[in-house]
Amino acid sequence: MTNSANVIVNRLPENLSDMLQMPEAAMRAPEQTAFLTVAALCAYVEDRSDGLEMLNYLRGSRPLGIYDQQFLADRFKGQHYIPFSYFEGAVPENGYTPEVPYRLALYENFYSRDNLNDGFLTLYLRSGGAMSERPMTFRLKPSTGQWFLWEQSLMVGIRTPMNRDPWGANSRRVHSLRSLALRRR
């Protein structure tokens, strides 16, 4: 990864009206839109309609279709922790509980600006539960200077939080039982 940026905020918006009061809602930089996208996915956990309303705002004139909405619903089943994993400090060992203030680190790679002349920029986020960065693409609207969400690949599988993983949470116990069994031989 070449360039990087951080967005740091003290709280996450809960709905669209809350989000619009934040300075990041100006969306003058793709990093602002990236943060708001992750925040919208976090809001989705608490209230699906609020999260969708926020995401639709971030997408501008391209609201989520039925297929996209169903895709999100499927991805969230039993995995509400995924969007929180993108904030610093959120790892499987702490159930993906992020540190406050919330810090989102974004990265560019050598290909991030390949389509910048057409108004597109791709940024990458690291999840505390994944081995590789996840892309988000933004599109600049020249008439307003705003960066809108074009696509995101954030809602894909990550490691299960330790407190929900029977193999991970009990790994010490399993190891102890295995050691005990070996000693008895």
trRosetta pair geometry for C-beta under 8 A, 3 or more apart (Angstrom, degrees):
i j d omega theta_ij theta_ji phi_ij phi_ji
1 4 6.5 63 136 -68 122 99
1 107 3.9 -21 -163 178 142 133
1 108 6.6 124 -166 71 83 37
1 109 5.3 -73 -113 -84 58 76
1 124 6.6 -124 -109 60 122 132
1 133 7.2 92 -72 -33 128 160
2 107 7.7 129 46 -177 47 86
2 108 5.4 -47 62 91 93 91
2 109 6.1 121 3 -134 90 28
2 110 6.4 105 -29 -66 129 58
2 112 7.7 -134 42 14 112 126
3 107 7.1 154 87 -157 51 53
3 108 4.2 17 54 36 95 118
3 112 7.8 -108 45 53 105 155
4 105 6.3 -6 -173 -174 115 93
4 106 6.6 156 -157 84 63 50
4 107 4.9 -21 -102 -101 86 71
4 108 7.3 -145 -71 15 42 72
5 29 7.9 -127 160 155 165 133
5 31 4.8 -82 108 -91 138 146
5 105 7.7 161 84 -154 39 51
5 106 5.1 -15 62 62 86 101
6 31 8.0 53 89 -166 10 138
6 103 5.8 -15 -167 -166 114 95
6 104 6.8 149 -157 76 59 49
6 105 5.4 -25 -100 -100 82 64
6 106 7.4 174 -86 18 30 76
7 24 7.0 62 -160 -106 132 133
7 31 5.2 169 -54 157 112 103
7 32 6.8 148 -112 -93 138 43
7 34 7.1 169 -3 78 143 98
7 35 4.1 -99 107 -66 158 135
7 103 7.4 159 80 -152 48 46
7 104 4.7 -7 55 55 97 103
7 106 7.2 41 -7 -9 98 115
8 101 5.2 64 180 119 91 130
8 102 7.0 163 -151 84 48 52
8 103 4.9 -7 -103 -103 84 78
8 104 7.8 -166 -72 23 42 65
9 12 7.4 112 100 -77 125 49
9 22 7.3 5 -134 -152 142 130
9 24 7.1 -56 -73 -25 137 135
9 35 6.8 114 -9 179 128 140
9 101 6.1 -174 90 -174 25 106
9 102 5.2 -15 64 59 79 102
10 100 6.9 60 -156 -176 55 96
10 101 4.8 -60 -93 -114 53 102
10 102 7.4 164 -111 15 5 83
11 102 7.6 134 -85 1 4 118
12 39 4.8 -176 -153 -138 91 97
12 42 5.4 -52 -176 93 153 144
12 43 7.1 -164 148 -59 110 84
12 102 6.4 75 -60 -30 90 160
13 16 8.0 69 149 -98 132 12
13 18 4.0 159 -156 112 90 102
13 19 3.8 127 132 -75 169 68
13 21 7.7 152 -111 47 117 88
13 22 6.0 -102 -59 -24 121 132
13 36 7.6 8 26 -134 130 80
13 39 5.5 66 36 156 87 133
13 40 7.9 -4 74 -75 108 59
13 43 6.6 -29 99 -67 73 133
13 54 7.2 152 99 -116 122 139
14 18 4.9 60 41 27 73 164
14 43 5.8 141 -158 -123 33 107
14 46 6.9 -49 -150 75 88 150
14 47 7.7 57 173 25 85 123
14 50 6.7 -27 149 167 64 153
15 18 5.0 95 52 13 67 106
15 19 6.9 -125 103 -8 33 93
15 43 6.6 157 -77 -163 40 140
15 47 7.2 -15 -87 70 96 137
15 50 4.2 -83 -111 -146 82 118
15 53 7.0 15 -166 73 79 130
15 54 7.0 -152 -166 -56 34 109
16 19 5.5 -56 -144 37 32 114
16 20 6.2 32 158 -23 67 105
16 50 7.0 -150 -17 -157 76 72
16 53 4.7 -83 -40 126 126 113
16 54 5.2 -161 -81 -80 74 68
16 57 5.8 133 -132 -27 113 147
17 20 5.8 -49 -145 32 32 112
17 21 7.1 35 154 -22 59 103
18 21 6.1 -59 -162 28 32 112
18 22 7.6 36 145 -28 61 100
19 22 5.9 -52 -164 16 42 115
19 25 5.7 128 145 -87 74 116
19 36 6.2 90 -160 -145 120 108
19 39 6.9 148 -109 111 109 131
19 40 7.3 21 -93 -78 152 87
19 54 5.5 116 -20 -126 160 109
19 57 7.3 146 94 74 140 151
20 25 4.9 131 -131 -158 38 164
20 57 7.9 -98 -70 -175 98 160
21 25 7.2 87 37 0 19 146
22 25 5.0 117 68 -20 77 98
22 36 7.6 171 78 -94 138 104
23 26 6.4 -24 176 -2 55 110
23 32 7.9 -102 117 -131 71 127
24 27 7.3 55 159 -68 60 53
24 32 4.0 -178 -157 -156 80 95
24 33 7.9 -179 168 -55 96 32
24 35 5.5 -77 -158 77 155 127
24 36 5.5 177 127 -53 120 104
25 32 7.7 -123 -30 164 14 120
25 36 6.8 111 -91 -96 58 145
26 32 6.7 -30 65 153 74 166
26 146 7.4 -143 155 -106 53 94
27 32 5.3 -160 -110 97 40 119
27 33 4.8 57 -136 -69 98 96
27 36 7.3 -61 -85 17 95 148
27 58 7.6 165 -97 -132 139 72
27 146 4.3 47 97 -155 112 95
27 147 5.3 -144 168 51 92 67
27 148 7.0 45 168 -75 148 51
28 32 6.5 54 43 17 59 148
28 145 6.0 7 -129 132 79 105
28 146 6.7 -61 -83 -104 43 55
28 147 7.4 55 156 3 9 94
29 32 4.9 102 63 -4 80 100
29 33 7.6 -157 96 1 48 84
29 147 6.5 -27 141 10 15 137
30 33 5.5 -56 -152 41 44 111
30 34 6.1 51 148 -27 72 103
30 106 7.9 -174 110 159 94 159
30 121 5.3 -110 -57 84 162 130
30 123 5.9 162 129 -24 125 131
30 138 4.2 179 -129 43 109 161
30 147 4.3 -118 -85 164 64 163
31 34 5.4 -49 -146 33 33 116
31 35 6.5 36 154 -19 64 101
31 104 7.9 158 -171 96 87 111
31 106 5.3 -160 -117 32 90 151
31 123 7.2 149 -86 -110 63 168
32 35 5.9 -53 -153 34 31 110
32 36 6.4 25 152 -13 65 108
32 147 7.3 125 57 54 92 114
33 36 5.7 -56 -145 41 33 110
33 37 6.2 41 152 -27 66 103
33 58 6.0 132 -157 -155 91 104
33 138 5.6 115 80 -117 144 131
33 146 7.9 110 -68 175 124 82
33 147 4.8 -126 -8 100 141 98
33 148 6.6 -171 -134 -124 150 16
33 149 5.7 -170 166 -56 116 77
34 37 5.7 -52 -150 30 30 114
34 38 6.8 25 155 -13 63 102
34 104 6.7 -178 118 137 104 140
34 106 5.5 79 99 -91 166 140
34 123 5.7 -59 -80 78 145 143
34 125 7.0 168 -178 -62 123 119
34 136 5.5 132 -117 84 96 154
34 138 7.4 -81 -56 -54 84 129
35 38 6.0 -59 -154 38 32 106
35 39 6.2 31 150 -18 67 110
35 104 5.1 174 -102 38 84 150
36 39 5.3 -54 -143 41 35 116
36 40 6.1 42 153 -26 67 102
36 54 7.2 -146 168 174 93 108
36 58 5.7 175 111 -95 116 126
37 40 5.7 -49 -147 31 30 112
37 41 6.7 29 152 -16 62 103
37 55 7.1 67 -135 -115 71 77
37 58 5.6 157 -83 164 79 165
37 136 6.5 149 74 -144 161 145
37 149 5.3 123 -89 -93 125 137
37 152 6.0 168 169 -72 143 153
37 154 7.5 149 133 -6 113 151
38 41 5.7 -53 -152 36 34 112
38 42 6.5 36 148 -19 65 103
38 83 5.5 155 -163 -171 70 97
38 86 5.2 -113 -130 73 138 142
38 87 7.4 147 150 -53 142 85
38 104 6.1 165 35 -109 156 142
38 125 7.4 152 -72 -126 130 166
38 154 7.0 -154 -98 -150 79 164
39 42 5.5 -52 -150 36 35 113
39 43 6.4 37 149 -21 66 103
39 54 7.4 -107 103 165 86 150
40 43 5.5 -49 -147 35 34 114
40 44 6.6 49 147 -32 62 98
40 51 5.4 116 170 -154 71 68
40 54 3.6 -165 -121 110 107 123
40 55 4.8 149 147 -61 144 72
40 58 6.3 -117 -23 -8 156 139
41 44 5.3 -39 -153 19 36 122
41 45 7.6 50 147 -28 56 89
41 51 6.5 70 -115 -156 22 120
41 55 7.6 73 -64 -75 65 114
41 82 7.5 -75 155 95 130 93
41 83 3.6 175 112 -98 115 145
41 154 6.6 -102 -58 101 169 138
41 155 7.0 -159 -140 -70 135 105
42 45 5.8 -38 -169 11 41 116
42 46 7.9 24 144 -4 62 99
42 51 7.9 -176 69 -108 32 112
42 83 4.7 -145 -63 109 67 131
42 84 6.1 94 -108 -69 106 76
43 46 6.0 -61 -163 41 45 104
43 47 6.6 -38 164 52 79 83
43 50 5.1 -103 156 115 115 108
43 51 4.5 170 94 -85 85 77
43 54 5.8 78 59 7 146 152
44 47 7.4 -98 -137 75 24 42
44 48 5.8 38 -160 -119 73 47
44 50 7.4 -158 -87 80 42 75
44 51 2.6 106 -78 -144 71 172
44 52 6.9 90 -109 -39 101 61
44 54 8.0 -123 -53 47 82 117
44 55 7.6 24 -65 -29 121 122
44 72 7.0 -86 -168 167 156 127
44 76 6.7 -121 128 -90 117 148
44 83 7.5 113 43 -14 108 153
45 51 7.4 108 1 -66 44 143
45 76 7.1 -168 -97 -150 65 123
45 80 4.5 99 -131 -164 110 108
45 83 7.0 -139 -36 38 116 123
46 50 7.1 -23 85 56 94 134
46 51 7.8 141 50 -44 70 107
47 50 4.0 54 93 14 115 115
47 51 6.5 164 86 -14 60 85
48 51 5.8 -61 -150 38 30 111
48 52 6.3 26 157 -17 67 108
48 73 7.4 29 -137 -98 133 92
49 52 5.7 -53 -143 38 32 111
49 53 6.2 36 156 -22 65 105
50 53 5.7 -55 -148 35 30 112
50 54 6.5 29 154 -18 64 106
51 54 5.8 -57 -151 36 31 111
51 55 6.3 28 154 -17 66 107
52 55 5.6 -54 -144 39 33 111
52 56 6.2 35 156 -21 66 106
52 64 6.4 -102 -152 42 92 138
52 69 6.5 25 -119 -119 129 105
52 72 7.8 158 -89 79 90 157
53 56 5.8 -53 -147 35 28 112
53 57 6.7 33 152 -21 61 103
54 57 5.8 -53 -154 31 32 113
54 58 6.6 27 151 -15 65 107
55 58 5.6 -58 -150 39 34 111
55 59 6.3 29 153 -18 67 109
55 64 6.0 27 114 -32 122 127
55 149 7.3 -71 -160 65 70 155
56 59 5.7 -58 -146 38 33 110
56 63 4.3 12 -139 -127 106 90
56 64 6.0 -96 -82 6 84 87
57 60 7.8 36 172 -66 34 34
58 148 6.5 145 164 -155 53 68
58 149 4.3 39 137 2 104 121
59 62 4.7 -101 160 78 107 82
59 63 6.0 137 83 -99 130 30
59 64 6.8 146 2 -44 163 69
59 148 6.1 79 -155 175 23 108
59 149 5.1 -58 -83 71 62 97
59 150 7.8 120 -133 -95 76 24
60 141 6.7 154 -118 -52 158 140
60 146 7.7 145 -83 104 122 126
60 148 4.1 -34 -19 -125 122 152
60 149 7.9 174 -2 42 85 65
62 148 7.7 119 31 144 106 136
62 150 7.9 44 58 -129 153 52
64 68 4.1 -129 -161 94 91 129
64 69 5.2 115 133 -58 122 81
64 72 7.5 -14 -161 -10 153 134
65 68 5.0 98 51 10 69 102
65 69 7.0 -130 100 -4 36 90
66 69 5.7 -57 -148 37 30 112
66 70 6.3 28 155 -17 66 107
67 70 5.9 -58 -149 38 29 109
67 71 6.3 35 151 -25 64 106
68 71 5.5 -50 -147 32 32 117
68 72 6.6 33 154 -17 63 102
69 72 5.9 -52 -153 35 32 111
69 73 6.5 33 150 -19 64 106
70 73 5.5 -51 -146 36 35 114
70 74 6.3 37 154 -20 66 104
71 74 5.9 -56 -152 35 28 111
71 75 6.4 26 153 -18 64 109
71 155 7.8 124 139 88 90 137
72 75 5.7 -58 -147 37 32 110
72 76 6.3 26 158 -18 67 109
72 155 6.4 121 -123 16 65 179
73 76 6.1 -61 -149 36 28 108
73 77 7.2 47 151 -43 60 92
74 77 6.0 -37 -162 -1 35 116
75 79 6.6 -78 161 69 59 128
75 82 7.1 -59 154 29 102 163
75 155 3.9 60 152 156 156 119
75 156 7.4 -63 -137 -79 123 32
76 79 6.1 -140 -151 67 28 79
76 80 5.9 45 -167 -88 88 64
76 82 7.6 -122 -107 27 58 121
76 155 7.3 -46 -56 -150 68 127
79 82 5.1 37 149 -31 102 110
79 157 7.3 -96 -124 -112 156 62
79 158 7.9 131 -161 37 119 84
81 84 5.5 -68 -164 45 58 113
81 85 6.3 71 143 -43 83 98
81 95 6.8 -120 -119 171 140 66
81 96 4.1 118 -178 50 111 146
81 158 8.0 -112 102 67 98 121
81 161 5.7 -79 170 -39 179 123
82 85 5.7 -51 -159 13 34 118
82 96 7.9 -41 -71 -161 15 168
82 127 7.6 -31 -162 -136 68 138
82 129 7.9 -102 -120 56 59 135
82 154 7.1 131 147 145 110 83
82 155 5.8 90 120 -128 152 60
82 156 7.9 151 -151 53 138 29
82 157 8.0 -91 -102 -118 123 24
82 158 6.0 146 -119 14 81 118
83 86 6.4 -44 -173 12 47 111
83 154 6.7 55 -105 142 72 128
83 155 7.5 -17 -63 -87 84 83
84 87 6.1 -48 -172 21 55 110
84 90 5.2 -167 141 -141 82 155
84 96 4.6 110 96 145 110 108
84 97 7.2 -16 159 -103 136 25
84 98 5.6 -138 -174 -25 88 105
85 90 5.0 -151 -122 119 35 122
85 91 7.8 90 -139 -93 82 27
85 96 4.7 -55 -78 -135 75 123
85 127 4.3 32 127 -161 114 95
85 128 4.9 -135 -165 40 79 85
85 129 4.8 -60 -148 12 142 107
85 130 7.4 95 138 -8 137 94
85 158 5.5 151 146 84 177 172
86 90 7.3 7 38 57 26 135
86 104 6.2 22 135 -128 100 95
86 125 4.9 3 -145 160 117 134
86 126 7.3 135 -140 80 65 42
86 127 5.5 -47 -81 -98 63 70
86 128 7.8 -146 -73 -4 17 80
86 134 7.8 -82 -98 46 114 125
86 154 6.8 -29 -57 -148 139 120
87 90 5.0 76 68 -7 81 124
87 98 3.3 10 95 -122 133 141
87 99 7.1 -158 142 38 107 64
87 102 5.0 -65 -134 -154 134 86
87 103 6.3 110 -164 58 79 50
87 104 6.0 -57 -104 -79 65 72
88 98 6.8 83 65 -153 44 93
88 99 5.7 -39 99 34 85 114
88 102 8.0 144 35 -168 80 45
88 103 4.2 -13 18 75 123 108
88 104 7.6 -148 -17 -79 84 25
88 105 6.5 77 -62 -16 105 106
88 128 8.0 121 -139 -64 28 114
89 94 7.5 -33 157 57 78 151
89 97 7.5 -54 126 101 99 62
89 98 5.3 102 72 -157 100 49
89 99 3.4 99 5 -22 163 100
89 103 7.7 87 -1 42 101 103
89 128 7.5 -52 90 -79 20 148
90 94 7.0 -119 -137 76 43 109
90 96 4.3 37 -178 -161 104 60
90 97 6.1 -175 -114 65 79 20
90 98 4.2 -33 -52 -77 110 70
90 99 7.7 -130 -39 -5 69 65
90 128 4.6 -173 95 13 65 145
90 129 8.0 -57 126 -23 88 95
91 94 5.7 70 58 24 78 92
91 96 6.9 -172 47 -90 12 52
91 128 4.0 -116 -88 168 58 127
91 129 6.9 149 -149 -64 47 73
92 95 7.7 32 -170 -77 34 23
92 96 7.0 7 -89 -51 34 80
92 128 7.1 -166 -20 127 60 97
92 129 5.4 105 -55 -106 92 100
92 159 4.7 -51 -72 108 137 118
92 160 6.8 67 -137 92 116 38
92 161 5.2 -175 -151 -124 63 41
92 162 5.1 103 146 -32 87 81
92 165 7.4 6 -174 -2 120 138
92 168 7.0 -73 153 177 128 163
93 162 5.2 33 -114 -8 39 140
94 97 4.7 -92 138 37 106 98
94 161 8.0 -75 84 -149 31 106
95 161 4.4 54 -124 -166 52 142
95 162 7.1 -92 -64 45 62 76
95 163 5.0 -14 -80 23 107 126
95 164 7.6 100 -121 -13 88 97
96 128 6.5 164 -116 66 78 125
96 129 6.7 -38 -84 -33 112 127
96 161 5.6 -97 -6 -87 93 114
98 102 5.7 41 130 -119 141 82
98 103 7.9 -174 -178 35 114 64
99 102 7.5 155 84 -101 58 38
99 103 6.8 -6 74 16 106 102
104 125 6.9 -36 -172 -128 96 116
105 125 7.3 130 81 -138 61 67
105 126 6.3 -9 78 30 110 105
106 123 4.6 -2 -175 176 114 129
106 124 7.0 136 -163 65 62 43
106 125 6.1 -35 -106 -84 67 75
107 123 6.7 133 63 -168 37 75
107 124 4.6 -38 69 66 93 97
107 125 7.6 164 20 -79 85 27
107 126 7.4 53 -1 -30 125 95
107 133 6.3 -78 55 -130 126 157
108 112 3.8 -98 -156 20 89 166
108 113 7.0 24 -165 -31 132 92
108 121 7.9 -51 -111 -176 112 100
108 122 7.7 116 -131 88 72 65
108 123 6.2 -55 -79 -113 67 67
108 124 7.3 151 -94 14 19 93
109 112 5.4 132 47 -34 55 97
109 122 8.0 -34 36 98 89 107
109 124 6.4 42 -22 -9 102 137
111 114 5.0 -13 -167 -28 69 122
111 122 7.1 -9 110 57 84 132
112 121 6.1 27 163 -168 88 73
112 122 4.7 -135 -136 68 65 79
112 123 6.6 55 -142 -81 125 44
112 124 7.6 -104 -90 -15 115 93
113 116 4.2 -9 -166 -31 80 128
113 121 6.3 -4 -100 -120 62 83
115 118 4.8 -45 180 44 87 112
115 119 7.6 -36 139 56 88 42
115 120 3.9 -1 105 62 116 116
115 121 7.7 -149 75 -67 81 34
115 122 8.0 69 38 -19 105 98
116 119 7.4 67 -169 -68 37 8
116 120 6.7 -111 -84 68 33 53
116 121 5.9 44 -99 -79 86 84
119 139 5.2 47 128 -163 105 76
119 140 4.3 -130 -158 51 88 87
119 141 7.7 74 -167 -68 137 28
119 142 7.0 -94 -104 -41 124 92
120 137 5.9 -5 -167 -175 104 107
120 138 7.1 152 -151 79 54 45
120 139 5.5 -25 -94 -98 69 73
120 140 7.7 -134 -62 7 25 81
120 150 6.5 -22 -126 -5 98 167
121 137 7.1 161 83 -153 37 61
121 138 5.2 -17 61 60 87 95
121 140 7.4 59 -4 -33 106 100
121 147 7.3 -41 42 -139 119 127
122 135 5.3 -15 -171 -159 112 111
122 136 7.0 156 -154 78 62 40
122 137 4.8 -29 -96 -97 80 78
122 138 7.7 170 -87 17 32 70
123 135 7.3 141 79 -151 36 59
123 136 5.4 -19 65 62 85 94
123 138 7.1 20 4 -3 104 112
124 133 3.7 43 170 150 120 135
124 134 6.6 145 -155 66 71 32
124 135 5.6 -38 -96 -92 75 58
124 136 7.5 169 -91 17 27 75
125 133 6.2 149 67 -162 29 86
125 134 5.3 -28 61 60 87 89
125 136 6.6 40 -11 -9 109 114
125 154 6.8 12 57 -106 135 104
126 130 7.4 -159 -166 67 57 96
126 133 5.4 -54 -79 -103 65 81
126 134 7.9 152 -94 14 20 79
127 130 4.0 57 62 17 116 107
127 134 6.4 45 -25 -8 109 121
127 154 7.9 140 -68 -154 119 77
127 158 5.3 -109 137 -106 144 141
128 158 7.9 68 75 177 56 143
129 158 3.3 82 104 162 116 119
129 159 4.1 -140 -164 39 96 84
129 161 7.9 -67 -94 -72 140 59
130 133 7.9 141 103 -83 120 17
130 134 6.9 55 79 -41 162 104
130 156 7.9 70 -103 88 143 97
130 158 4.8 -81 -55 -116 88 95
130 159 7.4 -166 -67 -7 45 82
134 152 7.7 46 144 -179 109 77
134 153 5.2 -147 -170 94 93 85
134 154 5.2 114 131 -100 146 54
134 156 6.9 177 -116 33 126 111
135 152 7.6 -165 107 -143 58 45
135 153 5.3 39 57 32 77 116
136 149 7.1 -57 -175 -136 106 89
136 151 7.3 -170 -152 96 49 51
136 152 4.5 1 -116 -111 86 84
136 153 7.3 -146 -73 25 53 66
136 154 6.8 14 -73 -45 103 105
137 149 8.0 94 82 -167 54 53
137 150 4.4 -59 107 69 95 115
137 151 4.9 20 44 49 108 84
137 152 7.5 -151 25 -70 63 48
138 147 4.4 22 166 176 133 106
138 148 6.4 153 -160 73 77 35
138 149 6.2 -49 -107 -102 74 35
138 150 5.8 166 -119 0 15 97
139 147 7.1 152 72 -156 29 61
139 148 5.3 -26 62 62 84 90
139 150 4.5 95 -21 -66 102 118
140 145 7.5 -24 -165 -150 97 33
140 146 7.5 158 -149 86 55 36
140 147 5.5 -31 -92 -98 64 71
140 148 7.9 162 -92 17 15 75
141 144 4.9 16 101 39 114 99
141 145 7.4 -43 80 16 72 14
141 146 5.1 0 44 60 109 83
141 147 7.8 -168 10 -85 76 22
141 148 6.1 54 -27 -12 109 114
142 145 7.3 25 -156 -71 30 48
149 152 6.4 -28 -165 -35 115 109
152 155 7.6 72 114 -1 103 86
153 156 6.2 2 169 -18 81 121
159 165 7.8 -25 167 -63 83 149
160 164 5.4 -118 173 89 103 100
160 165 4.1 130 100 -73 120 106
160 168 6.8 -178 84 7 100 138
161 164 4.8 66 66 19 90 104
161 165 6.7 -173 85 -14 39 96
162 165 5.7 -63 -131 38 30 109
162 168 4.6 -118 -127 127 69 123
162 169 5.3 125 166 -77 74 74
163 169 6.1 84 -115 -90 28 128
164 169 7.7 143 35 -34 16 128
165 168 3.5 37 97 25 127 113
165 169 5.7 150 75 -15 67 86
166 169 6.2 -51 -125 43 25 104
166 170 5.9 -6 178 12 60 118
167 170 6.8 -73 -135 53 16 88
167 171 6.3 47 156 -73 58 87
167 174 7.5 -10 -149 -13 62 156
168 171 5.7 -21 -150 -29 29 115
170 173 4.5 -51 -170 44 82 117
170 174 5.6 86 127 -26 90 96
171 174 5.7 -53 -144 38 33 111
171 175 6.1 35 155 -21 66 106
172 175 5.6 -54 -146 38 30 112
172 176 6.3 32 153 -21 64 106
173 176 5.7 -54 -148 35 31 112
173 177 6.4 29 154 -17 65 105
174 177 5.8 -55 -148 37 31 109
174 178 6.3 32 153 -20 65 106
175 178 5.7 -55 -148 36 30 112
175 179 6.4 32 153 -20 64 105
176 179 5.7 -53 -148 36 31 111
176 180 6.3 33 153 -20 64 106
177 180 5.5 -52 -147 36 32 114
177 181 6.3 34 153 -20 65 105
178 181 5.7 -53 -149 35 31 112
178 182 6.4 30 153 -19 64 105
179 182 5.8 -55 -148 36 31 110
179 183 6.4 31 154 -20 65 106
180 183 5.8 -55 -149 34 30 111
180 184 6.7 31 153 -23 63 105
181 184 5.8 -56 -153 30 32 112
181 185 7.3 43 150 -34 61 95
182 185 5.9 -42 -162 9 39 116
